[in-house]
Amino acid sequence: SNRCEIRSGPEYVIRQLRITPDQKFDSIVYLYSDPDCHHPLYAVHTRGSHVLQQASWTVRGGTEASYEIHSSHLIPYTHNATAAVSRSLEGTGCYGLLTSHRLTPYKKHLIYSIDPDKPDLGNERNGQGKSNEIKDNGYLCFQALNFTLNELKLVMLEVKHRKQHRHHQHHRRPHHRNNNNHIADTESQKSYHHHPHHQQHQQNHMIQTSLTLPPQTPGCGVCSRIASSTLQYPPRLSPRTGTLLSLEGEWVSTRCESRQYGMFLTRRLLFLPDGSSWKGQYDYYHDALCKHPSFSLNAKGSYSGGSNSKLIPRAKDYSFRVTRLKVTPHDERTAESMNHYSGDGCGKAHAWKAGHEQDVTWTGGCVTLGIRLPNMERDIMRMEVAHRKLLLYVGQRLVDRQPGTAYQMERPTAFQEPLIKCDQRDLDMSINTAPGGHGWLGGIALPLASGSNGNGEKMSYLYPSPGVRCRFNATLLLTSLLLWTLCLFRN
């Protein structure tokens, strides 16, 4: 990790992953009680095998992989965390921990093993046990901890070039981007569980926050601190001071972002001086280099709020309303698809042409894209200063929920990649410059992502993406039209 990651729940996490040439992996996931990752609760240390398989058909540029866990240990760090974990495990059939007398802070407790050199957890309990029983017992531990490593099933290696303004030199910055599958996202809301054994057969459809190679990332103090930590001395990041300042101004993505079912996008958000109006431009692309645009959304509306969040410290609660929406298909395939599905609910029927914008406000949004207008969504926002840059974090909403859940009225408990303010003098415009001069831009999203309300109707939360140019040219990215169609019209 290159920062404290905030996942749905909320959960505050730092990850450390090592993959070796002999197809083995070593993973440490630290969990914290605060969004600054300063107060560690416990860590899960997992070892196993990891095999790359084939190019992903859902996420262009990604590679599908398989993994098998050989052993996993739990290390609690505080007495309160030890007691809380013990309560979670009681009565779950998680034999390994419950037969190790009692949990002790800063000691490793085996919770899963298929290594013949280590005792079988099932046999510790009853003196016998089959392989599948041992695995199931271990899975019960993972389920009780709400823990999964399914992110290992989809990986992407990204190389960045950072331009140094003084000497005009470029430095390669490899980023190992791991997948955050949608099952893990929904499961972090502890009210909605799947058995971890079933999770291992779920397909992964999106990429999560990147992991960085510390030796090749100069200037990343957080990376160095995490890399030099151990299980006995977990990383403690410095608390950040900050609260939500003025939203006024233009904010753009810092990188290309991944969305569900192989979708990629970038965004540009503009908050007007009146303190209640916003605009958003969201550009979608077919390819991972953001060279081939698919379609764009231009939205505007109003917002209100600003009260302190009850869930995440230093975050603020806002409500966003979308009152106007324009859609522009950028290629013939997208236009043909829009015409194929269009009727009375998405602009002028059968009149979509590549490069021609239509205002779909008068038709109440766009049924083809699952967008209804007017639309209102509750969100959270958080602002902080990092490396002399002002960053804006916007809530990351779950895409898949239980049927009948009116999740548009629920506030998210995690954040997407940060947006950066456009008018900063210290803004490094080449932060995501890729080989060949292509900028890799990613975005944060505001309201709008298609979903269903409590009555099962399609609602519109645009997960926007701006063709974002903050006084500079930058290529953007998105999914293939086929995957986009599958996502928007899945049952």
N, C-alpha and C positions, 0 to 999 in steps of 0.2 A: 504494500500500500504506500501511497505517497501523501496520504492524509487520513484523518479519522473518517471512516465511512459510516454513514447513517442509513440503516436499513429500516424497512417497515417494521413496526412494532410499538415504539421504536427500539432498535438495537444499535449499539455503537460498537464498531468492529475494526480491528486491524488484522490484515492477513499477511502471512509470510509463506511463500511457496517455492520449493526447489524441485526441479525436474532434471533427472540425470540422463546421460546418454544410454544407459542400460534399461531405460523405460521404467524407472522407479520414481516415485514422488514422495516428498516430505512436506506436510502442510501443518502450519500452526495458525489457529484462529483465536485471537484474543478478544474477549468481550469485556466491555466497560460499562460503568454506571452513568457516564456523562458524555455529552456530545463532543468534548475535547479529547477524549481518550486519555484522561489523566489518572483515573481511578480504576484499575483493573479489577474485574470480578473473578474470572477464571479463563483458562485456555483449554482448547482441545487440540491435542497433538496426534496427527494421523499419518501413517505410512502405508504405502501400497504400490501397486503397479499402474502404469498409465501408458496406453498404446494409441498412437495416432492411427486413424483409419482412412478417412476419405474426405474429399471436399464437401462442405455442407451445402445441401440444396436449399436450405431456408435462409442462410446468412452468407451472402457472397463474400468471399475472402476468408471465411472461417473454415476450420477443419474439425470434423467430428472425431471423437475419441472415446475410448472405453477405459474404465478404471475399476480396480478392485482394491478394497481396503484390507490390509493385512493385520494391522493393529491400530488401536486408538486409545489414548490416555486422556484423562481429565485431571487438570491441576487447578484447584481453587486457590484464591489468594487472600481472601478475608474470611473471618468467622461468619459474618452475615451471609456472604456468598455461599460458603460451605453449607450453612443451615438451609438456605433457600434451595440449593441444588439437591440436597438430601430429601427435602420435602417433595420435590418434583419427581424423584426416582422411587419414592416409597409406593409399594403396591403396583409397580409397573412390570415386574418380572425381569427387571434389569439386574440379573444375578451378580454380575461381577462386582459392582459397587456395593451392593447390599450385603455381600458376604465378606467384604474386606474390612470387617469390624465397623469402622466409621471413617468418614472422610476427614482428612487433615489438611489444613492450609499448607501450600507449597510442597505437597507430596504428590507424586504421580500415581493415579489410580487407573488400572486397566479396565476398560469398559467394552473392549471388543478385540478378538484375536482369532485368526485362522492359521497362525504361525505354529508349526508343529513343535518348535522349541519353547513355546510359551504354553501355559496351562489353558485348556479349553474352559471358557467361562461356564458353559453348561455343565461340565463335569465337576466343577468346583461346587456346584449346588447339589447335584443329585448322584454324582459318581458315575453317571452314564450320559449319553446324549449323542444324537446324530448331528452330522454336519449342518443340516438345515436348521436344527433346533438351536445350535450354537449361534448361527447367523441371526436367527429371529430374536434371540435374547439380546444380541448386540444391537440389532435394529431398534429394539425397545428402548435401549439407552439413548440412541440418537433421537428417537421420537420424543422421549421425555425432555431432552435438551433442545428440541426443535432445531436439530442440526442436520445439515446435508452438505455433501461436496459435489452435487450434480453440476456445479459450474465447470468441473473438469471435463465434461462431455463435449464442450465446444470451446475451442481456443483460437486466437488470432494473434499473429506476431506483427507488430507495427513498428516501423523505424521512422523516427522524426529527425528533422534537421533543424537545429536552432541557429539562427544567424546572429553573430555578435556584431553589433553596430559599429564598434570602434575599429575592429580589424577586418570586418567583413569575412569572417571565417564561419564555416559550418561544422557543427558537431553532431554526430549521430547519436540519437537517443532511443534505443530500442525500448519498446513497451510491450509487455506480455499481457495481452488483454484476455481476461477470462470471461466466460459466459455466466450470466445470471439468469437461469431459466425461470419461466413464469411460475412453476410450481414452488420454487424457493421463495419467490416474491409473495405469493399468496399464503404460504405456510408461515411466514414470519408474523402474520397476524394469527396469534395463537388460537383464535376461535375456529380456525379452518385447517384441519389436519388431513394429511394423507399418510399412509404407512410408508416409511422410508424405503422398504423393499420395493414398493410399487414405484417410487420416485425414480429408481435407477433405470426404469424402462420408459421414462418420459422423455420426449424429444425436447431439446433446448432451442429456443427461438430468438434469443437476444444476447447482446454482449454487455457485461457490466463494467463497472469502474476498472480502469486499467491498473495492472501491476507494473512496477518499474524496476529495471535492473540498476541497483544502487551504484556500482562502479562506473557505469556509463551515463550517470545522471548527475553531472557536477552542479553544485549549488542547491541540491535537495537535502536540507538538513534533516527533515523528517525521515527520508529514505535511509540515511546513514544511521540515525538513531534506532530505527526499527531493525536494520540489518545487524547492528552490534548488540542487540538484546538477546536474552536467553529465556528459557522457561522459568528459571529461578529469578531472573531480573527482567520482568516484562517491560515493554516500552511504555514510557509515560510521556506523552506529548505535553507541551506547555499549554496552559489554559489560554484561550483567546479572549480578548476583550472585544466587545462589539455588539451592536444591536442594529435594528433596521433604521437606517437613516432615510433620507429622501429617495423615493423611487424615481423622481423626475429625471428624464434623460433617456438616452438610447443604450440598450444592452444587447450584446450579441453573444453567440455561442463561442466557446473556446475550443471546440473540437466537433467532429462529426459524431453524432450520437446514434446508438442502436435502439431500436424499438422492437416490440413484439413481432414475431413471424418474419424476421429478416428485414424489417423496415429501418431505414436510416434517414435522418433529417438534421437540419440546422434551423435556427431561429433568430429572428431579430424582433425585439420588443421595444416599444416606445411608450413611455409614460409622459403624458402632457402636463404642462405647468398648472392646469386647473386642479390637479390633485385627485381627479375622479375619472379621467378618461385614459384609455390605452389603445394601442394598435399593435398588431402582430403580423409578421410575414413569415410564412413557413414554406420552405422549398424542399421537395422530395425528389430523390434521384433513384435511378435504376442500379447504379454501380457503386462499389465501395470507394472509388476515387472521386465520386461526385462530379463526374464529367458529363453524365447523360441524365438530364432532368426529366422527371416524369410529370409532376404537376405542382402547382403552388396554391396556397391558401392565403388570402389577405383578409384579416378580421379586424374589427374594431368594436369597442363597447365601453363599459364603465366598470369601476371597481370601488369597493368601500371596505372599511375595517381598519385594522392596525392594532388591535388589542393583543396582549401577550398570549402566546400559546400555552395551554395547560399541559401539553404533551412534551414539547421540546423546549429547553431553555433558550432564551434569546431569539426565539422564532416568533413571528407575528401571524395572526389569523386574518385572512382576507377573503372577500367574496368577489368573483369576477362574473360579469355578464357580457355575453356576446350578442350584439344587436344587428350587426351587418357582416356579410361574408361574401367574398368574391373568389371564384375558382378559375384557374387557368391550366388546362392541359398543355404539356409542352411537346408531346410527340404524337404520332398518328395512332400508336397502339393504345395510349391512354385515352385519346379522344374517341376512338372506336368503342372502347370499353364503356366509357361514359354514355355514349349514344345507345349502346346495346341495353343498358340497364335503366336509362333515363325514361321518365314519364312526366307526370305533372308535378313531381316533387323535387326537381333539381334543375332550376332554370328553364330555359326554352327547350322543349323536348326535341331530341335528335338534331340539335343545332350546334353541338360541340365541335370545334375545330382546333387543331394544334396552334398554339400561340394566341388564341382569342380568349379573352377574359369574359366571364359571365357573372353578373350579380345574381346570387341565388337567394337574396333576402326575401324577395317578393313571393317566393315559393315556400317560405318557411324553412329554408336551409337546403340541404341536398340529401335526399333519401339514399342515393347511390353511395355516398360516403358515410351514411349513418349519422348525419348532422341535422339537428332540429333547432330552429330559431324561433323566438329568443331562447337563450340558454343561460343558466346560472350554475356556477360551480364554486364550492368552498375549497380554499387552498391555504397553504402555509408558505411563508417566505422567511429567509434568513440571510443576513448580510454580514460579511466579515472582510477584513483586510489581510491579504497574504502577499508577501513579496512586493509590498507597495502597490498592490493592485486591489481595487474595490470589486469584490465578487458578490453576486446575488444568486442565492440558492432558491429554487422554486420546487414545490412539492412534487414527488413522484407518486403518481396514483397507480394502484393496482389495476390491471387490465381484466383479469379473470376473477370473478367472484361467484359465490353461490347464487343459483337462480333466485330471482325475486329480491335481491339485495339492492336497495336504492343507494348505491355507493357514490353517486354524484353529490349526495348530501353529507358524506363522511369526509373528514379532512384527512389527507395523506399523512403518513408518519415517517416518510423517508424523503430524501432530496435527490434530484437529478444532478448532472454535471453543472458546474457554476456558469453563470453568464458574467461577462466582464463589461464594465462601462466603457462606452466608446470614446468619450472625450477626455480620457486620462493621458496626460503628457508622457507618462512612463509606460504606456502600453507597448508591449513588444509585438509588433504586427507580424513577425515571422515565427511566432511561437509554435505554429503547427505547419510550417512549410515542409512539404514532402519532396522526394526526389523529382527532378524535372520541373520544379517550381510550382507544383500543385499544393495549395494549402489544404490541410486536413482540418476541417472545421466541424465542430460538433455543437449541439445546442442544448439548451435547457428549454423545458416546455412550460407553457402556461396552460390555462384551462383547456379543455376540449380533447377528449379522447373518446372514440365511440364506445358506447357501452349500453346497458339497459337500465331503465329505472325500475322502481318497485313493481310496476304493472307489466313489465316485460317489454315495454316499448324501447325502440332504439333512441338513445339520447346522443348528444353531440358534445364531446369534449375534444376539441381539436388538439391533437398533439401536433403542434405546429412545428414548422421548420423554416427559418428564413433563408432566403438566398443570400443571406447575410453578407453585406459588404459594409464594413465600418470604415469608409474612406480608403478601402483597399480591396483588391480582387481576391476572392477565395473560392475555391471549388468546394462543392458540397456533395452529400451522398444520400442514397436511398435504395430501396429494395426493387426487385423486379416487379413488373406489373402483375404477373401471375400471383406472386406471393401477397402482394398488396390486396388483390381481389379475394384471395382465400381468407385473408385476415378480416376484411371488412364485411364479408358475406358469410362468415362461418355461422353455423347454427348454434 
